[in-house]
């Protein structure tokens, strides 16, 4: 069972590496990876000319399951938003920036790697 967890962690890190490269290639500066506030986490925090992006990365092997981004349900969105609020309290120099909540999906398929960046994937309403 431990090796299954390690494989998922390696796959997740690889997905985050791919997402960071993509974001940097598209004008983002990575501020932090795997930001933690208690039990809350944000995979990637970046800035671009429009504001600050809190990015949830979903990585999967090819499967017949739903697309990875569909796993970011309302509860997960609320957890990301609370973590973002905590980040902004700690890093006051960023609190004036417009906030975006993005999802970056990475799927490893037999034909290659499929990526999908969904900017402004959700807007948190309740914190």
N, C-alpha and C positions, 0 to 999 in steps of 0.2 A: 504494500500500500504506500509506503514511503517513497518508492521509486515513481509511482504514479503522480504523487504530489510534486516531486522534483521535476518530472517531465512537464507537468502543467506550469510550474514556475518558470522553467526554461523557455517554454513556448510563449508564456505571457511576457517575459523579458524581451524575447526576440520581437514580438509584436510591438512592444513599446519602443524598441530601438528603431523599427521601421517607421512608426508614427513620428518619432522625433526627427528622423532624417527628412521625412516628407514635409513636416511643418517648417523645419529650418530652410529647406529648399523653396518654400513658399513664403519666406519673409518673416518667420517667427523667430524669436529668441526664447530659448528654453530657460525658464527661471528655476524650475525645480521638478524633480521626478519623485514619485512615490511619497508625496507630502502626507504626513500623518498628524492627526490631531485626535488623541485618544484612540478610539476604535474606528475613526473615520479616515478615509484615504482618498486622495486624488492622484491619478496616474501621472498626468503631465500638467504643468502650469506653464503657459507661455504668454508672450506678449507679441503683438504686431502693431501696425500703425492705427488699427481700429480700437484696440483695448487689450484686456487680459482674457485669456482663454483657459478654462478649466476643462481638461480633456479626459474623458473616460475611454480607455482602450479595451476593446473586446477582441480576443484572439481565439480562433477555432481551427481545428483541422477540418478538412472537407467532411461534410456530413449532410444528412437530409433534414437536419434540425432547422429551426427558424434561423434567420440571419442573426449574427452575433449581437447587433445593436438592439434587437428586440428584447434582450435580457436586461436592458436599462429601464426598469419599471419605475413607477412613481416613488416607491420607497427608496430605491437606489438614487433617484434624482434628488430626493430630499436630503439624503446622506451626503451627496456630493455638494449640494448647496450649503449645508451646515459646515462642511469642511472648508469650502471657499470663504465663508464668512469668518471662520477662524483664521485662515491664511491672511485675509485682509486686515484683521485686527492686529496680527503680528507684524505685518509688512505695510505699515500705514502709507508709505510712499506710493503704493499701488491703489489705494482706496478710491482715488478720484477717477480711475479708468473705467470705461464701460466694460461690463462683464458679459462674457459669452460662455455658454455651456455646450461643448461639442462632444461628439462621439466619433471615434476612429475605429473602424472595423477592419480586422485583418483575418483573412481566411486562407489557409494553406491548402491548395487544391492540387490534384495530380498535374494539371497544366501549368501550375506556377502559383504565385502569390497574388491574391486579389485584395485590394485595399479600397476602402470607401471612407472618405472624410465627410462627416455630416456637421457642418458648422451651424451653430445656433440650433442644435438638435432639440433642446427643450429650454423653457423659461420657468425657473422655479417661482411658484406663487406663494407658497407658505413655507416659512422657516420655523 
